[in-house]
Amino acid sequence: MSRDLILVGLLFMAIYFSIKRPYIGVAAWVWIALTAPAKWAFGFSNDFRLNLTIVVVAALSYVFVQKNKHWRMNSLSFLVILFWIWTLISTATNQTSFSFYVWDYWNQFTKVLLLYIFVTLCITKRLHIDTLIWAIVLSISSYAAMEAVKFILSGGGHRIVGKAGIIQDRNDLAVAINMCIPMILYLISITENFWLKRGLKILFLMNILAIIGTYSRGGFIGLCILFIAFWWTSKRKVLYAVLAAIVIPLFFAFAPGEWKERQNTVSTAAAQDGSFIGRLWAWKISTLIAMDYPLTGGGFHAVKDGPLWRYYAPMTPNFGPIQTPQIPKELKPKAAHNIYMQVLGDHGFGGLFIFLMILLGTIRLNLKNKRWGLENDQQWLVNLSRALNLSLVGYCITGGNVSLAYFDLFYTIVGVVCSIQIHIVTKKYKQKVKSPLADAQADARRQKEHSYG
């Protein structure tokens, strides 16, 4: 009952502030989407449509409260909307045996697209962006920190998994935490309060431990690459290299034996690890589906469709560069466990091309935003762009281990990058260009008046 009361209280607070400030509604929307708070309570609050309520309030607030409504289509938004249209076509032409499930998945992705659109509409200032980043960190990183405490108290025996919702799987959770760690670093860089900054630093360390506690090999590899990327972009390379040389050996010396055994299987996964071989089967079947339906693929989660899986299973052993054992007939279909293979099987080579263009376009636009920040002495934007690019790198790398091609957090980041370009960079640039022109026109008018005087 107490959880229900807290949850409903938070909902009404979010509604109250969202009515006056649409960006708070969007931040609450993201927090609910990533946290799935209804799964944490077991009483009357389960009857509340939390996300739907916030979505409606945010939409009404934007229509009736938001001032200076300004939005324009840029290349990145065009690609996102094109990808949504492509998924509609692939859903309408899906090859699965249960089309109504595919339409349900498309409806879920449509909600993600709606979130993206509202991010680009309502997140227009630095305050809005920072509020949204806080919402993301408080949704995923706070849960990761709680689980990290359990991991420490258990002496490394506690296996960290997601509580509920879209990041329930431990590998999915590891990806989400990897994406949030750079955002914590951004918040540390802009926070002036001593105790809040110290709390964020502790949260940062707890999130690193949480990734280790998931026992996810892909998550740990992503963490290592994330830190290499962070080291490469930092100004204190020597200091961080020395710290790494001290901390890493100590960590491996005291790490749980089971965890070390798990990580040591990375090199032998292709030959000995049943879960990895299962993923190879799923990747091969996803590719075979795309080869038969190259433009639109088989529809959402086509690789998990029983008849399709059984049809392509006999073709897998010698297909592709890696030979695999024959798929047992009694084996249930497996998820793609790879964002690229997931899109390939679901929406064909056409869908994969658009998806890759979204990834590359977001990174490219974010680099342009960072360059603008450097040229205009906007250090907060430089730090934010660096953090978002590290998050995108984490998603691109660890995404090779999970089925999160339609992840809310990824499209939220894409929306933030797009919003910065539309509402901050382009707007400031136009003001900068307009100002000298206006000054010149004013001078011309004064000279004209003086000549007549």
Residue pairs with C-beta under 8 A, 6 or more apart in sequence:
1 43
3 40
3 41
3 42
3 43
3 45
4 41
4 42
4 43
4 44
4 45
7 37
7 38
7 40
7 41
7 45
7 48
7 50
8 44
8 45
8 48
10 37
11 48
11 50
11 53
11 54
14 24
14 25
14 28
14 54
14 57
15 53
15 54
15 57
17 24
18 24
18 25
18 28
18 54
18 57
18 58
18 61
19 57
19 60
19 61
19 65
20 61
20 65
21 61
21 65
22 58
22 61
22 62
22 65
22 66
22 121
22 122
23 122
23 123
23 124
23 125
23 127
23 128
23 131
23 132
24 131
25 54
25 57
25 58
25 61
25 62
25 122
26 58
26 115
26 118
26 119
26 122
26 123
26 128
26 132
27 131
27 132
27 134
27 135
28 54
28 58
28 135
29 51
29 54
29 55
29 58
29 115
29 118
30 115
30 119
30 132
30 135
30 136
30 139
30 408
30 409
30 412
31 135
31 136
31 138
31 139
32 50
32 51
32 54
33 51
33 115
33 166
33 408
34 136
34 139
34 140
34 165
34 166
34 167
34 176
34 408
34 409
35 139
35 140
35 143
35 165
36 163
36 164
36 165
36 166
37 50
38 45
38 46
38 48
38 50
39 163
39 164
39 165
40 163
40 164
55 114
58 118
58 122
59 118
62 69
62 118
62 121
62 122
66 121
66 122
68 124
69 121
70 124
70 422
70 423
70 427
71 120
71 121
71 422
72 422
74 365
74 418
74 421
74 422
75 361
76 358
76 361
76 362
76 365
76 414
76 417
76 418
76 421
77 120
77 418
79 354
79 357
79 358
79 361
80 113
80 116
80 358
80 411
80 414
81 113
82 354
83 351
83 354
83 355
83 358
84 109
84 110
84 113
86 296
86 347
86 350
86 351
86 354
87 106
87 109
87 300
87 346
87 347
87 351
88 106
89 296
90 296
90 297
90 298
90 299
90 300
90 346
90 347
90 348
90 351
91 102
91 103
91 105
91 106
91 299
91 300
93 293
93 296
93 299
94 102
94 298
94 299
94 300
94 302
95 289
95 293
95 298
95 299
95 302
95 305
95 308
96 102
96 298
96 299
96 301
96 302
96 305
96 307
96 308
97 305
97 306
97 307
97 308
98 305
99 299
101 300
101 301
102 299
102 300
102 301
105 300
105 301
106 300
108 406
109 300
109 406
112 406
112 407
112 408
112 411
113 411
115 408
115 411
115 412
115 415
116 411
116 412
116 414
116 415
117 415
118 415
119 132
119 412
119 415
119 416
119 418
119 419
120 415
120 418
120 419
120 422
122 128
123 129
123 132
123 415
123 416
123 419
123 423
124 419
124 423
124 424
125 423
125 424
126 380
126 381
126 424
129 384
129 416
129 419
129 420
130 187
130 190
132 412
132 416
133 183
133 186
133 187
133 384
134 187
136 180
136 183
136 409
136 412
137 180
137 183
137 184
137 187
137 203
140 167
140 173
140 176
140 177
140 179
140 180
140 409
141 177
141 180
141 181
141 183
141 184
141 203
141 206
141 207
142 203
143 162
143 163
144 160
144 173
144 177
144 180
144 206
144 207
144 210
144 211
145 202
145 203
145 206
145 207
145 210
147 158
147 160
147 210
147 213
148 160
148 206
148 207
148 209
148 210
148 213
149 206
150 158
150 160
150 213
151 158
151 160
151 209
151 210
151 212
151 213
152 209
155 256
156 213
156 255
156 256
156 258
156 259
157 256
158 213
159 170
159 213
159 214
159 215
160 170
160 173
160 210
160 213
160 214
160 215
161 168
161 169
161 170
161 173
161 214
162 168
162 169
162 170
162 172
162 173
166 172
166 404
166 407
166 408
167 173
167 175
167 176
169 402
170 214
170 215
170 216
170 219
171 214
171 216
171 218
171 219
171 337
171 401
171 402
172 402
172 404
173 210
173 214
173 216
173 219
174 211
174 214
174 216
174 218
174 219
174 220
174 222
174 223
174 398
175 218
175 219
175 222
175 394
175 395
175 398
175 399
175 401
175 402
175 404
175 407
176 407
176 409
177 207
177 210
177 211
177 214
177 219
178 211
178 219
178 222
178 223
178 226
178 391
178 394
178 395
178 398
179 391
179 394
179 395
179 409
179 410
179 413
180 207
180 391
181 204
181 207
181 208
181 223
181 226
181 390
181 394
182 226
182 230
182 386
182 387
182 388
182 390
182 391
182 394
183 387
183 388
183 391
184 200
184 203
184 204
184 207
185 204
185 230
185 387
186 383
186 384
186 386
186 387
187 200
188 197
188 200
188 201
188 204
189 380
189 383
190 380
190 383
191 197
191 200
208 223
211 219
211 220
211 222
211 223
212 220
212 223
212 255
212 259
215 258
215 259
215 262
216 401
217 262
217 263
217 265
217 266
217 269
217 401
218 398
218 400
218 401
218 402
219 398
219 401
220 263
221 266
221 397
221 398
222 394
222 397
222 398
222 401
225 393
225 394
225 397
226 390
226 393
226 394
226 397
227 244
229 390
229 393
230 390
231 237
231 240
231 241
231 244
233 386
233 390
234 240
252 260
265 272
265 273
269 276
270 276
270 277
270 280
270 322
277 324
277 325
278 331
278 334
279 334
279 337
279 338
280 322
280 324
281 313
281 316
281 324
281 327
281 334
282 303
282 333
282 334
282 335
282 336
282 337
282 338
282 341
283 320
283 336
283 337
283 338
283 341
284 312
284 315
284 316
284 319
284 320
284 324
285 303
285 308
285 309
285 312
285 313
285 316
285 345
286 302
286 303
286 336
286 338
286 341
286 342
286 344
286 345
287 319
287 320
287 341
287 344
287 345
288 312
288 315
288 316
288 319
289 297
289 298
289 302
289 303
289 308
289 312
289 345
290 297
290 298
290 344
290 345
290 348
290 349
290 352
293 348
294 348
294 349
294 350
295 348
295 349
295 350
296 347
296 348
296 350
296 351
297 343
297 344
297 345
297 346
297 347
297 348
297 351
298 305
298 308
298 345
298 346
299 346
300 346
301 335
301 346
302 308
302 345
302 346
303 309
303 333
303 334
303 335
303 336
303 341
303 342
303 345
304 333
304 334
304 335
305 333
306 332
306 333
308 333
309 333
310 329
313 326
313 327
313 329
314 326
314 327
316 324
316 326
316 327
317 323
317 324
317 325
317 326
335 342
335 403
336 342
336 345
336 403
337 401
337 402
337 403
338 399
338 400
338 401
338 402
338 403
339 355
339 395
339 399
339 400
339 402
339 403
339 404
339 405
340 352
340 355
340 356
340 399
340 400
340 405
342 403
342 405
343 351
343 352
343 355
343 405
344 351
344 352
346 405
347 355
355 405
358 414
359 392
359 396
362 392
362 413
362 414
362 417
362 418
363 389
363 392
365 417
365 418
365 421
366 385
366 388
366 389
366 392
366 417
367 385
367 389
368 421
368 425
369 381
369 385
369 417
369 420
369 421
369 424
369 425
370 381
370 382
370 385
370 386
370 389
372 378
372 381
372 425
372 429
373 379
373 380
373 381
373 382
373 385
374 382
376 428
381 420
381 424
384 420
385 420
388 413
388 416
388 417
391 413
392 413
395 404
395 407
395 410
395 413
399 405
404 410
